Each structure stands twice: as C-alpha cells, then as structure tokens.
C-alpha cells in the first residue's frame, strides 16, 4: 500500500514557489499601475482646458487671421 502524503506548504517545490512569486509580482505591478493612472487622471492639473470649464468646452481660437488660399509649402508647386 502506498502511504498517503499530506500536501501542504512543505511540499511546494522551488519552481512552483517562484512561479507564484512571479504571478504575485506581476499582479501587484498591474494593480499599482492602474491605481497610479486613476489617481493621476483625477488630478485637476491633467485637464487641458484653459477656460472656465474643466474640460475646456468653452475654448475658442479665432482662425480667421490665419486662413490662406494655398498653404506655404505648396506655393511653389501651385504657381
């Protein structure tokens, strides 16, 4: 008859221990990256608008003075 061996922490091989350690480290890294991204995204300094609203919906740039018939790089090709 074969003896029944109790499995537990003492029976864990080095290879399995290192695999589990790698998985735990990768999980912790991904969690930290996600958490840092969330915190930095909520920072008010990350908003791009310079107007009254945070999201910049009230930004306006008057493009009329800068309109041209032919863009400068193409002037030599057109004329």
Order of alpha helices (4+ residues) and beta strands (2+ residues): alpha-alpha
